[in-house]
Amino acid sequence: MRIGELSSRTGASQRSLRYYEQQGLLHAGRTASGYRDYAEDAVLRVDNVRRLLADGLTVDDVRTFLPCLDRDLAQEPACPPAVEVYQRRLATVRRRRADLDQVHTRLTRQLRHWGG
């Protein structure tokens, strides 16, 4: 299928699909006229990539899932790197959240001081 159809079927923009390909997360063949040609399993792969990114993982994190991206990650048992990657990302989120709580406290305190 061409990039427009893959975009329609997955909800990913064509720009995102080209980016996934550039990052090694998605692969396309080429037609004789040079157009990208994706296999049917690209739909599941793109859905998985989008799900992982929406969960807060980075592209580098998603690369660790390469051996599993052609499986239904939402329905099947955890891919071998999944637990470690999610634990690491959750620890990062917790640190950032704590940092933001401190910023919130300082901003609130300063506004109170100014009478705002």
C-alpha atoms as a printed R data frame, in Angstrom:
    type eleno elety resid chain resno      x       y       z
1   ATOM     1    CA   MET     A     1  0.000   0.000   0.000
2   ATOM     2    CA   ARG     A     2  1.144   3.549  -0.558
3   ATOM     3    CA   ILE     A     3  1.876   6.054   2.162
4   ATOM     4    CA   GLY     A     4 -1.485   7.831   1.805
5   ATOM     5    CA   GLU     A     5 -3.408   4.635   2.440
6   ATOM     6    CA   LEU     A     6 -1.228   3.721   5.411
7   ATOM     7    CA   SER     A     7 -1.785   7.202   6.789
8   ATOM     8    CA   SER     A     8 -5.556   6.862   6.375
9   ATOM     9    CA   ARG     A     9 -5.665   3.427   7.974
10  ATOM    10    CA   THR     A    10 -3.528   4.334  10.983
11  ATOM    11    CA   GLY     A    11 -4.281   7.993  11.586
12  ATOM    12    CA   ALA     A    12 -0.567   8.802  11.403
13  ATOM    13    CA   SER     A    13  0.413  11.696   9.181
14  ATOM    14    CA   GLN     A    14  2.516  10.979   6.130
15  ATOM    15    CA   ARG     A    15  5.226  13.098   7.709
16  ATOM    16    CA   SER     A    16  5.172  10.868  10.810
17  ATOM    17    CA   LEU     A    17  5.382   7.752   8.666
18  ATOM    18    CA   ARG     A    18  8.433   9.100   6.851
19  ATOM    19    CA   TYR     A    19  9.963   9.970  10.248
20  ATOM    20    CA   TYR     A    20  9.307   6.443  11.571
21  ATOM    21    CA   GLU     A    21 10.991   5.093   8.479
22  ATOM    22    CA   GLN     A    22 13.970   7.451   8.920
23  ATOM    23    CA   GLN     A    23 14.303   6.275  12.531
24  ATOM    24    CA   GLY     A    24 14.301   2.609  11.503
25  ATOM    25    CA   LEU     A    25 10.904   1.851  13.063
26  ATOM    26    CA   LEU     A    26  9.110   1.241   9.759
27  ATOM    27    CA   HIS     A    27 10.250  -0.167   6.446
28  ATOM    28    CA   ALA     A    28  8.923   0.351   2.954
29  ATOM    29    CA   GLY     A    29  9.760  -1.130  -0.367
30  ATOM    30    CA   ARG     A    30  9.697   0.962  -3.505
31  ATOM    31    CA   THR     A    31  7.548   0.619  -6.579
32  ATOM    32    CA   ALA     A    32  9.101   0.784 -10.020
33  ATOM    33    CA   SER     A    33  8.176   4.465 -10.125
34  ATOM    34    CA   GLY     A    34  9.845   5.120  -6.756
35  ATOM    35    CA   TYR     A    35  6.779   5.357  -4.508
36  ATOM    36    CA   ARG     A    36  6.925   3.891  -1.030
37  ATOM    37    CA   ASP     A    37  5.166   0.536  -0.860
38  ATOM    38    CA   TYR     A    38  4.208  -0.781   2.581
39  ATOM    39    CA   ALA     A    39  3.220  -4.334   3.427
40  ATOM    40    CA   GLU     A    40 -0.068  -5.055   5.176
41  ATOM    41    CA   ASP     A    41  1.710  -5.652   8.507
42  ATOM    42    CA   ALA     A    42  2.823  -2.006   8.496
43  ATOM    43    CA   VAL     A    43 -0.608  -1.077   9.874
44  ATOM    44    CA   LEU     A    44 -0.033  -3.029  13.085
45  ATOM    45    CA   ARG     A    45  3.558  -1.789  13.319
46  ATOM    46    CA   VAL     A    46  2.491   1.859  13.016
47  ATOM    47    CA   ASP     A    47 -0.304   1.313  15.557
48  ATOM    48    CA   ASN     A    48  2.254  -0.122  17.975
49  ATOM    49    CA   VAL     A    49  4.730   2.709  17.420
50  ATOM    50    CA   ARG     A    50  2.013   5.307  17.963
51  ATOM    51    CA   ARG     A    51  0.794   3.540  21.116
52  ATOM    52    CA   LEU     A    52  4.297   3.376  22.582
53  ATOM    53    CA   LEU     A    53  4.985   7.032  21.798
54  ATOM    54    CA   ALA     A    54  1.603   8.026  23.266
55  ATOM    55    CA   ASP     A    55  2.555   6.128  26.433
56  ATOM    56    CA   GLY     A    56  5.446   8.561  26.814
57  ATOM    57    CA   LEU     A    57  8.257   6.458  25.425
58  ATOM    58    CA   THR     A    58 10.955   8.048  23.295
59  ATOM    59    CA   VAL     A    59 11.906   6.915  19.808
60  ATOM    60    CA   ASP     A    60 15.035   5.363  21.318
61  ATOM    61    CA   ASP     A    61 12.816   3.456  23.768
62  ATOM    62    CA   VAL     A    62 10.611   2.284  20.905
63  ATOM    63    CA   ARG     A    63 13.670   0.960  19.051
64  ATOM    64    CA   THR     A    64 14.152  -1.571  21.854
65  ATOM    65    CA   PHE     A    65 10.773  -3.007  20.829
66  ATOM    66    CA   LEU     A    66 11.813  -3.661  17.206
67  ATOM    67    CA   PRO     A    67 11.639  -7.466  17.541
68  ATOM    68    CA   CYS     A    68  8.067  -7.143  18.837
69  ATOM    69    CA   LEU     A    69  6.548  -4.340  16.749
70  ATOM    70    CA   ASP     A    70  4.807  -6.748  14.382
71  ATOM    71    CA   ARG     A    71  2.833  -8.337  17.255
72  ATOM    72    CA   ASP     A    72 -0.265  -6.864  18.845
73  ATOM    73    CA   LEU     A    73  1.449  -5.303  21.857
74  ATOM    74    CA   ALA     A    74 -1.869  -4.303  23.432
75  ATOM    75    CA   GLN     A    75 -3.186  -7.888  23.513
76  ATOM    76    CA   GLU     A    76 -0.197 -10.199  23.809
77  ATOM    77    CA   PRO     A    77  2.084 -10.811  26.793
78  ATOM    78    CA   ALA     A    78  4.756  -8.216  27.436
79  ATOM    79    CA   CYS     A    79  7.577  -7.995  24.937
80  ATOM    80    CA   PRO     A    80 10.897  -8.843  26.686
81  ATOM    81    CA   PRO     A    81 12.153  -5.224  26.989
82  ATOM    82    CA   ALA     A    82  8.733  -3.793  27.891
83  ATOM    83    CA   VAL     A    83  8.806  -3.979  31.669
84  ATOM    84    CA   GLU     A    84 12.286  -2.498  32.015
85  ATOM    85    CA   VAL     A    85 11.608   0.294  29.516
86  ATOM    86    CA   TYR     A    86  8.290   1.205  31.145
87  ATOM    87    CA   GLN     A    87  9.847   1.148  34.632
88  ATOM    88    CA   ARG     A    88 12.668   3.401  33.491
89  ATOM    89    CA   ARG     A    89 10.292   5.822  31.772
90  ATOM    90    CA   LEU     A    90  7.984   5.868  34.821
91  ATOM    91    CA   ALA     A    91 10.936   6.748  37.073
92  ATOM    92    CA   THR     A    92 11.753   9.646  34.749
93  ATOM    93    CA   VAL     A    93  8.147  10.855  34.838
94  ATOM    94    CA   ARG     A    94  8.115  10.683  38.633
95  ATOM    95    CA   ARG     A    95 11.301  12.792  38.827
96  ATOM    96    CA   ARG     A    96  9.888  15.357  36.407
97  ATOM    97    CA   ARG     A    97  6.619  15.445  38.306
98  ATOM    98    CA   ALA     A    98  8.483  16.117  41.567
99  ATOM    99    CA   ASP     A    99 10.452  18.888  39.858
100 ATOM   100    CA   LEU     A   100  7.231  20.423  38.539
101 ATOM   101    CA   ASP     A   101  5.650  20.240  41.997
102 ATOM   102    CA   GLN     A   102  8.588  22.253  43.335
103 ATOM   103    CA   VAL     A   103  8.230  24.821  40.561
104 ATOM   104    CA   HIS     A   104  4.503  25.036  41.277
105 ATOM   105    CA   THR     A   105  5.188  25.658  44.967
106 ATOM   106    CA   ARG     A   106  7.742  28.389  44.236
107 ATOM   107    CA   LEU     A   107  5.482  30.147  41.731
108 ATOM   108    CA   THR     A   108  2.510  30.000  44.076
109 ATOM   109    CA   ARG     A   109  4.592  31.288  46.988
110 ATOM   110    CA   GLN     A   110  5.924  34.206  44.938
111 ATOM   111    CA   LEU     A   111  2.459  35.177  43.682
112 ATOM   112    CA   ARG     A   112  1.134  35.130  47.238
113 ATOM   113    CA   HIS     A   113  4.048  37.308  48.314
114 ATOM   114    CA   TRP     A   114  3.140  39.828  45.613
115 ATOM   115    CA   GLY     A   115 -0.532  39.658  46.613
116 ATOM   116    CA   GLY     A   116 -1.592  37.979  43.365
